Amino acid sequence: MTSDPFFHPVSGFDLPRFAGIPTFMRLPHIAPGDPRFGEIDVAIVGVPWDSGTTNRPGPRHGPRQLRDASTMIRAEHPVSGVRPFEAMACADVGDVAPNPADIQESMKRITAFYDQLLDAGIMPMTAGGDHLSSLPILRSLGRKAPLGMIHFDSHTDLFNSYFGGTMYTHGTPFRRAVEEGLLDPKRVVQIGIRGTAYDTEDKDFAKSVGIRIITIEEFHDRGVADVMAEAREIVGNAPTYVSYDIDFVDPTFAPGTGTPEVGGPNSYQALQVVRALDGLNIVGADMVEVSPPFDTSGGTAFLGVSIMFELLCVMAGRVAAG
């Protein structure tokens, strides 16, 4: 074994063994502290963490599988002709190193990592991880003023608690984000909500604070263009976050997730809704809940990174506009 510590393997106590590189979309890996870190416009970040999962685990392995699938992504958008990697400086900045045994410490680590990006003027694109990952990200991006949010999902993630008092799960992040003043609920729209339920607590909360919920029935009845026109009107021109849970998509097209719900959009509609975000003031985005153990074909991960590429193309317009 070489005496040069640079070549020594990273201990599993320093960085969990399920974390690491190859790079997203074959981009350079530039970690915080690298001399060229400050030159990045958009950073793609892995958050390999699923301690908020309450049923089928696995999204902690999502960033690694998404990186592997992303080698299929090419340079140019097939419809718009946007070439995001020429329009802005993109890089894979690696993974946030969570503590898989401690939810609160992990969230602090995630927020601290994103604070570095924000302080350097870098816009983040996140590959999760379960949906609780969004809360510590918003604690960074929304620290100065509450953000609007367009949220694609089959679940609201607005519940107060699980199991009689557990306040931090993948079903609670946006309830906490509203309570902490990270999101402006009147500028939040949730699209694709469906599935059986235990009660209406989440929807009651949404109604009480002004969050707009567009159910899957309304989505299918109205169509992508009409629904997304309303979503754009809700968030307006102010800073907006985009959170995309892969279970927004019907499990026929995206089976590799922990909480699938039938009756969702197809894979083309999954891309269409992102294309309709062009021109919005997007300050960050995430793709969460891809779970490799349930994605034996790899198709879910490829759809996930295809959606991430669509988001990058939209963000390229934002960077170009200054």
Salt bridges, closest charged atoms under 4 A:
GLU39 OE1 - ARG36 NH2 2.84
ASP50 OD1 - ARG60 NE 2.73
GLU76 OE1 - ARG83 NH1 2.65
GLU86 OE2 - ARG83 NE 2.81
ASP92 OD2 - ARG67 NE 2.78
ASP95 OD1 - ARG67 NH1 2.80
GLU105 OE2 - ARG109 NH2 2.73
ASP115 OD1 - ARG143 NH1 2.80
ASP119 OD1 - ARG143 NH2 2.53
ASP153 OD2 - HIS131 ND1 3.22
ASP153 OD2 - HIS151 NE2 2.80
ASP153 OD1 - HIS155 ND1 3.60
ASP157 OD2 - HIS131 ND1 2.93
GLU179 OE2 - ARG175 NE 3.60
GLU179 OE1 - ARG176 NE 2.86
GLU180 OE2 - ARG139 NH2 2.85
GLU201 OE2 - ARG175 NH1 3.09
GLU218 OE2 - ARG212 NH2 2.62
GLU218 OE2 - ARG222 NH1 2.66
ASP226 OD2 - ARG222 NE 2.93
GLU230 OE2 - ARG212 NE 2.63
GLU230 OE1 - ARG222 NH1 2.67
ASP245 OD2 - HIS131 ND1 3.33
ASP247 OD2 - HIS155 ND1 3.30
GLU261 OE2 - HIS155 NE2 2.87
GLU289 OE2 - HIS170 ND1 3.19
GLU310 OE1 - HIS77 NE2 2.80
GLU310 OE2 - ARG275 NH2 2.96
